[in-house]
């Protein structure tokens, strides 16, 4: 299935996202034909001679470990999931190439392409229609809780050998929180008085003492879920991140934070809160989500409060000011325990 000309749909691809000569070389070697692309993600949909479709994208270290080691280990646990379906791997190809006289390595992953219901339009931080997930129906909230329940069945202790990015509350409080707070105060997103109140909440010795550490993809929000016709939900984008940079508002300096935002193994409450804060434009959905999860997992209002504070302030850090203020609203509201209890009722 060799092809010699660039498909018309590819003519305006951003060269930052795509190394086209290398991609075409890999596709030819795999006997695959490119048929379309997904804007902004460096993802290409391709097909084999039988018409089977696959998603091709660059693959980082964490995602490579997930598909070659972690998912096979999970399958050996012989679990029965109600909603959860992992993406099916076709192949991972490693290539060497020259760029500016420097030899580099690049891995490409090929996954089965799932033609299901996506939330790219219903959840979109730019589109007015999907702003904060306002177009997602509240019925999806129960499905998300089912999905978290499926993830909670996985014995993460059996995955220790893979050294997956894991949340460390002590590191987050000592290293990340002060830096995040300093930046957001400097940007006038959050006031010092609100940080002081959060510090008092985080000082409780009982937080997360009875919480369960579970696995997800670490970027657990609507656009990384595909709902299939049989009711299963495929979770995509298992990239994870080792660190991220934040720019101070004082001198423009950057600092690498120990990444606690996109870790794959985290408290159940933090995974739940990650989804919750991404739904800032849809309070009905947020309430259904928390109410259903609190009942399903017997969650405490204090642990939920801390999780929502953690995830909202992290999200406020990485988004521009207009969107950061949406997260600041959540953060300030969550400082009041009655706000959490009302969500749980």
C-alpha positions in Angstrom: 0.0 0.0 0.0 2.8 2.4 -0.8 1.9 6.0 -1.5 4.0 8.6 -3.1 2.1 11.8 -2.7 1.0 13.6 0.4 -2.8 13.1 1.0 -4.7 16.3 0.3 -6.0 16.3 3.9 -2.4 16.6 5.1 -1.4 19.7 3.1 -1.9 22.2 6.0 -0.5 20.1 8.8 1.5 21.9 11.4 5.2 20.8 11.0 5.6 21.3 14.8 3.3 18.4 15.4 4.2 16.3 12.4 7.5 15.1 10.9 5.9 14.2 7.7 8.8 12.4 5.9 9.4 10.2 8.9 5.7 9.5 9.3 5.3 8.5 5.7 8.3 6.3 6.0 6.8 4.5 9.0 3.4 4.1 7.4 4.9 2.6 4.2 6.9 0.1 6.3 3.8 -0.8 8.1 1.8 -1.1 4.9 -0.7 1.4 6.2 -2.4 4.3 4.3 -3.1 7.7 6.0 -6.7 8.8 5.7 -7.3 11.7 8.1 -5.8 13.5 11.0 -6.9 15.0 14.3 -6.0 18.7 14.6 -3.6 19.7 17.3 -2.7 16.3 18.7 -0.2 15.0 16.2 -2.6 12.1 15.6 -3.2 10.4 12.2 -5.9 7.9 11.3 -4.7 5.2 8.9 -5.9 1.9 7.6 -4.6 -1.4 6.4 -5.4 -3.3 3.2 -8.5 -4.9 4.8 -9.9 -1.5 5.8 -9.1 -1.8 9.5 -8.4 1.6 11.0 -5.8 2.6 13.5 -4.7 5.7 15.3 -1.0 6.6 14.9 0.8 9.1 17.1 4.2 9.6 18.7 4.7 7.6 21.9 6.4 8.7 25.1 8.2 6.5 27.6 5.2 6.2 30.0 2.7 5.3 27.3 5.1 2.7 25.9 5.4 1.1 29.4 1.6 1.1 29.7 0.9 -0.8 26.5 3.8 -3.2 26.5 3.9 -4.0 30.3 1.1 -2.6 32.4 -2.0 -3.5 30.4 -0.8 -7.1 29.9 -0.2 -7.3 33.6 -3.7 -6.0 34.3 -5.2 -8.6 31.9 -3.5 -11.3 34.0 -5.6 -10.2 37.0 -8.7 -11.6 35.1 -11.0 -8.7 36.1 -14.5 -8.2 34.8 -15.2 -4.5 33.9 -18.6 -3.1 33.5 -17.6 0.0 31.5 -13.8 0.1 31.2 -12.2 -1.0 27.9 -8.5 -0.4 27.3 -7.3 0.5 23.8 -6.1 -2.4 21.7 -2.4 -2.1 20.7 -1.4 -3.0 17.1 2.3 -2.1 17.3 5.0 0.3 18.5 7.7 1.3 16.0 11.0 2.9 17.1 12.8 5.0 14.5 16.1 7.0 14.4 16.3 10.2 12.4 18.5 13.2 11.9 17.4 16.7 12.9 19.8 19.6 12.7 22.7 17.2 12.5 21.6 15.5 15.7 20.4 11.9 15.8 17.2 11.4 17.6 14.9 8.5 18.6 11.1 8.5 18.1 8.6 5.9 19.0 5.2 5.7 17.2 2.3 3.8 18.6 -0.5 2.3 16.5 -3.8 1.7 18.4 -7.1 0.3 17.1 -9.3 3.3 16.1 -12.6 3.4 18.0 -15.5 4.9 16.2 -17.7 5.9 19.2 -19.2 8.9 20.9 -16.6 11.5 21.7 -16.9 14.7 23.7 -14.6 17.0 21.8 -17.4 19.4 20.9 -19.4 18.9 24.2 -16.2 19.6 26.2 -14.0 22.3 24.8 -12.4 25.1 26.8 -12.5 27.3 23.7 -16.0 26.7 22.2 -18.8 28.6 23.8 -21.1 25.6 23.3 -18.9 23.1 25.1 -17.4 25.5 27.6 -16.6 23.6 30.8 -18.6 20.6 29.5 -21.9 22.4 29.7 -23.2 20.3 26.8 -22.6 16.9 28.5 -25.7 15.2 29.7 -25.9 14.5 33.4 -26.5 10.8 32.6 -22.9 10.6 31.8 -21.9 11.3 35.4 -23.1 7.8 36.5 -21.1 6.2 33.8 -18.0 8.0 35.0 -18.5 6.7 38.5 -18.9 3.2 37.0 -15.6 3.7 35.1 -13.8 4.8 38.4 -15.3 1.7 40.0 -13.8 -0.5 37.3 -10.4 1.2 37.7 -10.6 0.6 41.5 -10.8 -3.2 40.9 -7.2 -3.2 39.6 -4.6 -4.2 42.2 -2.1 -1.4 41.8 0.3 -3.2 44.2 1.0 -5.7 41.4 2.1 -2.8 39.2 4.8 -1.5 41.5 7.6 -2.9 39.3 6.7 -0.6 36.5 7.4 2.6 38.6 4.4 4.5 37.3 4.0 8.2 38.2 2.3 8.2 41.6 0.8 10.9 43.8 2.8 11.8 46.9 0.7 14.1 49.2 3.7 15.1 51.3 5.7 16.2 48.2 2.7 18.1 46.9 2.2 20.0 50.1 5.9 20.8 50.7 7.1 21.5 47.1 4.3 22.2 44.8 1.7 24.0 46.8 3.9 26.9 47.9 5.1 27.5 44.4 1.6 27.2 42.8 0.2 29.6 45.5 3.0 32.2 44.9 2.3 32.3 41.2 -1.5 32.5 41.4 -1.3 35.2 44.1 1.1 37.1 41.8 -1.3 36.7 38.9 -4.2 37.9 41.2 -6.1 34.7 40.6 -6.3 33.7 44.3 -5.9 35.8 47.5 -3.5 35.0 50.3 -6.4 34.7 52.7 -7.8 31.8 50.6 -4.4 30.1 50.6 -4.2 30.4 54.4 -7.6 28.8 54.8 -6.5 26.0 52.4 -3.3 25.5 54.5 -5.4 25.0 57.6 -7.5 22.4 55.8 -4.4 20.6 54.5 -2.9 20.5 58.0 -5.4 17.9 59.1 -3.6 14.6 59.9 -6.5 12.5 58.9 -6.7 13.4 55.2 -6.7 10.5 52.8 -6.0 8.1 55.6 -8.7 5.7 54.4 -8.4 6.6 50.7 -7.7 4.0 48.0 -4.9 4.5 45.4 -6.2 3.6 42.0 -5.0 3.7 38.4 -6.3 5.9 35.6 -4.7 7.5 32.5 -3.8 10.5 34.6 -5.6 12.9 32.3 -9.1 11.7 33.3 -11.5 14.1 31.6 -14.2 13.9 28.9 -12.1 14.3 25.8 -10.1 11.3 26.6 -13.1 9.0 26.7 -14.8 7.2 23.8 -18.2 5.7 24.5 -18.9 2.6 22.4 -22.2 1.3 21.1 -22.1 -1.6 23.7 -21.9 0.8 26.6 -18.2 0.3 27.2 -15.9 3.3 27.5 -12.4 3.3 26.0 -9.9 5.5 27.9 -7.3 7.0 25.6 -4.1 9.1 25.9 -1.9 7.3 28.5 1.0 9.7 28.0 1.5 10.9 31.6 4.0 13.7 32.4 7.1 13.6 34.4 7.3 17.4 35.1 5.8 20.6 33.8 7.0 24.2 33.9 5.3 27.2 35.3 6.2 30.8 34.7 6.3 33.2 37.6 4.6 36.6 37.2 7.6 38.3 38.9 10.7 37.7 36.9 9.7 35.2 34.3 11.8 32.4 35.8 10.7 28.8 35.3 10.8 25.9 37.7 10.3 22.2 37.2 7.6 20.9 39.5 7.4 17.3 40.7 4.4 16.4 38.6 1.5 15.5 40.7 -1.2 16.6 38.3 -1.2 13.9 35.6 0.1 11.0 37.7 -1.5 7.6 36.8 -1.8 6.3 40.3 -3.6 8.6 42.7 -6.2 8.7 45.4 -9.6 7.8 44.1 -10.8 11.2 45.3 -8.2 13.0 43.3 -9.1 11.2 40.0 -12.7 12.1 40.7 -11.9 15.7 41.5 -9.8 16.0 38.3 -13.0 15.1 36.3 -15.1 17.4 38.5 -13.1 20.5 38.1 -13.0 20.1 34.3 -16.8 20.3 34.3 -16.9 23.8 35.7 -19.6 25.0 33.3 -22.0 22.2 34.2 -23.0 22.3 37.9 -25.8 19.8 37.4 -23.3 17.3 36.1 -20.8 18.1 38.9 -23.4 17.5 41.5 -24.6 14.2 40.0 -21.0 13.1 39.8 -20.1 13.8 43.4 -23.4 12.6 44.8 -23.2 9.3 43.0 -19.5 8.8 43.8 -19.8 9.7 47.4 -22.5 7.0 47.8 -20.8 4.4 45.7 -17.4 4.7 47.5 -18.5 5.9 50.9 -16.3 9.0 50.6 -15.8 11.6 53.3 -16.6 15.3 52.8 -13.1 16.2 54.1 -11.2 14.0 51.6 -13.4 15.3 48.8 -12.8 18.8 49.9 -9.0 18.4 49.8 -9.1 16.6 46.5 -11.1 19.4 44.8 -8.8 22.0 46.3 -5.8 20.2 45.0 -7.0 19.7 41.5 -8.6 23.1 41.1 -5.5 25.0 42.1 -3.3 22.8 39.9 -5.6 23.5 36.9 -5.6 27.2 37.7 -1.8 27.2 37.4 -1.7 25.8 33.9 -4.6 27.7 32.3 -4.6 31.4 31.1 -6.2 33.9 33.4 -9.8 33.8 32.1 -10.0 30.0 32.6 -7.9 30.1 35.7 -10.5 32.2 37.4 -13.1 29.5 36.7 -10.9 27.1 38.7 -10.3 29.8 41.4 -14.1 29.9 41.8 -14.2 26.2 42.5 -11.2 26.5 44.8 -12.8 29.3 46.9 -16.2 27.5 47.1 -14.5 24.3 48.1 -12.9 26.0 51.1 -16.4 25.8 52.7 -17.2 22.3 53.8 -20.9 23.0 53.3 -20.3 23.4 49.6 -18.9 19.9 49.5 -21.7 18.5 51.6 -24.3 20.1 49.4 -22.7 18.4 46.4 -22.9 15.0 48.2 -26.6 15.3 49.1 
